[in-house]
Amino acid sequence: MKAEFEKILANLFSKKITSIIVVDISSELKLLNVELNGQPKITAIKTTVLPTDKKDESIIESLRSFIKENNIHHNNAILSPALKSFLIKRLQLPAVPKQELPQTLRWQIKDEASFDASKALLDYQIIKKTVKSDGSEVLDIICVAAEYEEVKKQVLLLKQSGLTCHSVNILPFGYARLIEKYINQQDSQATGVLHLKEDACYIALFKNNKLDFYRDIPVTINRLKELLGGTLVTDAGKVQLTALEIEEALFKQGIPVEVSANVKGMTAGQILGMLRPELERLAQEIKRSLAYYDSQFQGGPVKKILLSGKGAGIVNLDKFLSSELAMDISNLSLAQNIGLSRGVNPDLLSENYAAFGLTFDCETGVNLLPPEFRSEKIEKFQKVSLRWIAFVAALLLILSFFLGKARIAAYQKRLENSLYQLTILSEIKQIKVRIDALNTFEAQIRGLESPLGAILKKISNIAPKELFFNTLSLDCETKLGSISGFVKGAGGNPDSILTQFISDMNSSGYFKNINISSVTKSFVQGQGVAAYEVNFKVQ
């Protein structure tokens, strides 16, 4: 409730973002400066290849150069980070209170995440609510989580460059905003986007203008280039394409589908033969993704798939996939909808559609910005708010003065008003005393909590296999506990096992004042058996 109130106040007092820089970090650094007044317009765009060493320094230098070269006078930024550890997953959960949903999602993804889900940055979007026949609600949710330190490190790079990061998001949610704004789905069929770039590929499906499904696909442009870089025997002898010739074969001549191609003596059939294993793998992975989407989420048929990213520039890729998948495949084209300043290279636009889409409602959508950077924004907002409050207070004081002057003869009324104000102050003081008492009570209650999970885990780890528990009790208020059970000892001597267990409890750091309150020994089938009861106190 407090966070929502602060958000409302921030919208009232904070300055509206009219220009913003999108920073997309991957194997390349892609930068866009976008004006958001009226029709969104890209005023500058730049792509920089990042070195393998001193990558952070290169990012900071490129950002500063981009700002200086394009005469940018604001410091607003959105980050699409390079993530080695992140997770996008669609989940179906019973409806829970909104404040409990983040923790529930962390529990759901903990086994699949390659990082500590309890410390991860996490956000989500509710796709839909379904009411079952028994009246219970079920939530379909797209959850996104990323490793905290990985995101924080890249946000700090923006800060060192003089930028204020308002949002951290990933590209599939940028496509969702583009589809909502420019395609505006009207039917129940999903629209897909296949994003193919040098080192990664994924398919994202969108329904009702929301991200409905996401899956990584193990096909890349680099892999296609590797296939074309192999040695081939032709009529002219052994042929191996250079890096420049491979680039030309993919992005100028393309996949030989309808036209013949001849690159350095290679026929169209030979070029297609080199590329076919990876292209067929791409088509097969798309089929598998669509089948899984339909079977698991009842998504139904997909209306069409739009190609985007650098892979959309591979000539005839859309025709090849259309033939393999028997469905509508075409390049995503929004050039007619997006304003460009003079000097902006339109060829770079198709590679950066998703980054551009992140600018729409950047602070209200999915946001993985670490909490400490959000706190900085709140503190800044609070300073601005205090100035507004002081200004409003001054106006109120002036107004009160003139009203009081007009009724200067009414001394009795003023006295009554003063007494009334004194009563209010007294009530406020009483409320504060009660709040302080409540906070003290809450602190005392929290102080009584014991790490039960850690205690049980420690007892389980130190207990030998010959020692058995019947009961374990713990009073959280006094922190006193007891364990009763029995211990078996070969040769009729269970004392050493029980003694070792008491010693391990002493050295665990969790327990003190450990004593054996009772031991009853017996002898059963050649083994010594001792029933015991141990008392202890949790530290």
LORO-754834 format. One record per residue (C-alpha): x, y, z. Coordinates in steps of 0.5 Angstrom, whole numbers, plus 2048, in hexadecimal, padded with zeros to 3 digits. Layout:
BEGIN
XYZ ...
END
This chain:
BEGIN
800800800 806805802 8098037FB 8038057F7 80280B7FB 80980D7F9 80880B7F2 8028107F2 8068167F5 80B8157F0 8078157EA 80481C7ED 80B81F7EF 81081C7EA 81281F7E4 80F81B7DE 8148177DA 81481A7D3 81B8177D0 81E8117D2 82480D7D0 8248057CF 82A8017D0 82A7FA7CE 8307F67D0 8327F07CD 8377EE7C8 8367F57C5 8347FB7C9 82E7FE7C6 82C8057C7 8268097C6 8248107C7 81C8117C7 8188177C8 8118157CB 80D81C7CA 80881A7C5 8098157C0 8108117C2 8168137BE 81D8107BE 8228167BE 8288117BE 82A80A7BE 8318077BE 8348007BE 83B7FE7C1 83E7F87C1 8417F67C9 8487F37CA 8487ED7CE 84D7F17D3 84C7F77D6 8447F77D4 8427FB7DA 8478017D8 8458007D1 83D8017D3 83E8077D7 84380A7D2 83D8097CC 83880C7D0 83B8127D2 83D8137CA 8368117C8 8338177CD 83981C7CA 83881A7C3 83181B7C3 8308217C7 82C81E7CC 82A8227D2 82681D7D7 8288177DB 8228127DB 82480B7D9 8218047D8 8257FE7D8 8257F87D5 82A7F47D8 82F7EE7D6 82C7E87DA 8307E27DB 82B7E07E0 8247E17E0 81D7DE7DF 8177DF7DB 8117DA7DD 80A7DA7DD 8067D77E3 7FF7D57E5 7FE7D77EC 7F87D77F1 7F67DE7F2 7FA7E17F8 7FA7E87FC 7FE7ED7F7 8037EE7FD 8057E67FD 8057E57F6 80D7E77F5 80F7E27FB 80A7DD7F8 80D7DE7F1 8147DD7F4 8127D67F7 8107D47F0 8167D67EC 81B7D47F1 81D7CD7EE 81D7CF7E7 8217D67E8 8297D57E7 82A7DA7ED 8277DC7F4 8207DD7F3 81F7E07FA 8247E67F8 8227E67F1 81F7ED7EE 8187EA7EC 8127ED7E9 80C7EB7E5 8057EC7E1 7FF7E97E2 7FC7E67DB 7F57E47DD 7F17E27E3 7ED7DC7E2 7E77DA7E7 7E67D27E8 7DF7CF7E9 7E07CF7F0 7E17D67F0 7E97D67F2 7ED7DB7EE 7F37D97EA 7F87DE7E7 7FC7DD7E1 8037E17E2 8097E27DE 80F7E37E3 8167E67E1 81C7E57E6 8237E77E6 8297E67EA 82A7ED7EE 8317EE7EE 8317ED7E6 82C7F37E5 82F7F77EB 8367F77E7 8337FA7E1 82E7FF7E4 8358027E7 8388027E1 8328077DE 83380B7E5 83A80C7E4 83980E7DD 8348147E0 82E8117DE 82880F7E3 8258087E2 81D8087E2 81C8017E0 81F7FA7DF 81B7F67DA 81D7F17D5 81B7F17CD 8157EC7CD 8117F17D1 8137F77CC 8107F37C7 8097F27CB 8097FA7CB 80A7FA7C3 8057F57C2 8007F97C7 8018007C3 8027FE7BC 7FF7F77BB 7FA7F77C0 7F77F07C0 7F07EF7BF 7EF7E87BF 7F07E27C3 7F67DF7BF 7FD7E17C2 8037E47BE 80A7E27BE 8107E67BE 8177E27BC 81D7E67BE 8237E37BB 82A7E77BC 8317E57BC 8327E17C3 82A7E07C5 8237DE7C2 81C7DE7C6 8157DD7C4 8107E17C7 8087E17C7 8047E67C8 7FC7E67C9 7F87EC7CB 7FE7F07CB 8017ED7D0 8077E87D0 8047E17D1 80A7DC7D0 8127DD7CF 8177D77CD 81E7D87CB 8207D47C5 8277D17C4 8297D57BD 82D7DB7BC 82F7DF7B6 8367DD7B8 8357D67B7 8327D77B0 8397DB7AF 83D7D57B1 8397D07AC 83B7D57A7 8427D57A9 8437CE7A8 8487CB7A2 8447C979C 8467C5795 8447C978F 8457C8788 84B7CD789 84E7CA78F 84D7CB796 84A7D1798 8497D479F 8457DB7A0 8487E17A3 8457E47A9 8437EA7A4 8407E579F 83C7E17A4 8397E87A6 8377E979F 8357E279E 8307E37A4 82D7EA7A3 82E7EC79C 82D7E5798 8297E179E 8267DA79E 8267D7797 81E7D6797 81B7D9790 8227DC78D 8287D978B 82E7DB78F 8367DB78E 83B7DD793 8427DB791 8407D678D 83B7D3791 8357D178E 82E7D2792 82D7CB794 8347CB797 8327D179B 82C7CF79D 82F7C879F 8347CB7A4 82E7CF7A7 8297CA7A7 82A7C67AD 82A7CD7B2 8247D07AE 8207C97AF 8227C97B6 81F7D07B7 8187CE7B3 8187C87B8 8197CC7BE 8147D17BC 80F7CB7BB 8107C87C1 80F7CF7C5 8097D07C2 8067C87C3 8087C97CB 8057D07CB 7FE7CD7C8 7FF7C77CD 8017CA7D3 7FD7D07D3 7F77CF7CE 7FA7D57CA 7F77D27C3 7FA7D47BD 7FF7D97BB 7FD7DE7B6 8047E07B4 80B7E17B6 80F7E87B5 8167E77B4 81A7EC7B8 8217EE7BA 8277ED7B5 8257E77B3 81F7EA7AF 8247ED7AA 8267E67A8 8237E67A1 81E7E17A0 81E7DE7A7 8167E07A7 8157DC7A1 8197D67A3 8157D67AA 80E7D77A6 8107D17A2 8127CD7A8 80D7CF7AD 8077D07A8 8057D67AB 8057DE7AA 80C7E07AC 80F7E77AA 8147EC7AD 8117F17B2 8117F87AF 80F7FE7B3 8138037AF 80D8077AD 80A8087B4 81180A7B7 8148117B6 81B8127B5 81F8187B5 82481A7AF 82A8167AF 8278107B3 82980A7AF 8228067AD 8267FF7AC 8277FF7B4 8208007B5 81E7F97B4 8237F67B9 8217FB7BE 8197FA7BE 8197F77C5 81D7FC7C8 8198027C6 8137FE7C8 8167FE7CF 8158067CF 80D8057D0 80B8057D7 8128047D9 8108057E1 80A8027E1 80B7FB7DE 8107F57E0 8167F87E3 81C7F57E6 8207FB7E9 8237F97F0 8207FC7F6 8258017F8 8258057F1 81D8057F2 81F8087F9 82380D7F6 81D8107F1 8188107F7 81D8147FB 81E8197F5 8168197F5 81681A7FC 81A8207FC 8168237F6 8108227FA 812825800 81382C7FC 80C82B7F9 80982A800 80D830803 80A8347FD 8038327FE 804833806 80683A804 80083B800 7FC838806 7FF83D80B 7FE843807 7F7841805 7F684080D 7F984780E 7F484A80A 7EE84680D 7F0848814 7F184F813 7EA84F810 7E784D816 7EC85081B 7E7852820 7E484B821 7E984A827 7E584482A 7E4840824 7EC841823 7ED83E82A 7E8838829 7EC837822 7F2837826 7F083282B 7ED82E826 7F482D823 7F782C829 7F282682A 7F4823823 7FC824825 7FA82082C 7F781B828 7FC81A823 801819829 7FD81482B 7FD810825 804811824 80580E82B 801808829 804807822 80B807826 80880282B 8067FE825 80D7FE822 8107FC828 80B7F6829 80C7F4822 8147F4823 8137F0829 80F7EB825 8147EB820 81A7EA825 8167E3827 8177E0820 81B7DA820 81F7D781A 81B7D181A 81D7CE813 8247CF815 8247CC81C 8207C6819 8257C5813 82B7C6818 8287C081D 8277BC817 82E7BD814 8317BB81B 82D7B581D 8307AE81C 82C7A9819 82C7A581F 8287AB823 8217AB822 81C7B1824 8157B0827 8137B7828 8177BE827 8147C482B 8167CB82B 8127D182E 8147D782A 8137DC830 8187D9835 81C7D682F 81C7CF834 81B7C9830 81C7C1831 81D7BB82D 81B7B482F 81C7AD82C 8217A782C 8287A582A 82A79F828 83179D829 835796827 83879282C 833795832 83779C832 8327A282F 8357A7834 83B7A982F 8367AA82A 8317AF82E 8387B2831 83A7B482A 8337B7828 8337BB82E 83A7BD82C 8387BF825 8327C3827 8377C782C 83C7C9826 8367CA821 8367D1824 82E7D1824 82D7CE82B 82F7CF832 82E7CC839 82D7C5836 82C7C083B 8297B983C 8237B9840 8227B1840 8257AB83D 8227A483E 82679E83B 824797839 827791835 82378F82F 82678982A 82D78B82B 82D79282B 82D797830 82779C830 8267A2834 8207A7834 8227AE835 81F7B5836 8247BB835 8227C2837 8257C8834 8257D0832 8257D382B 82B7D882B 
END
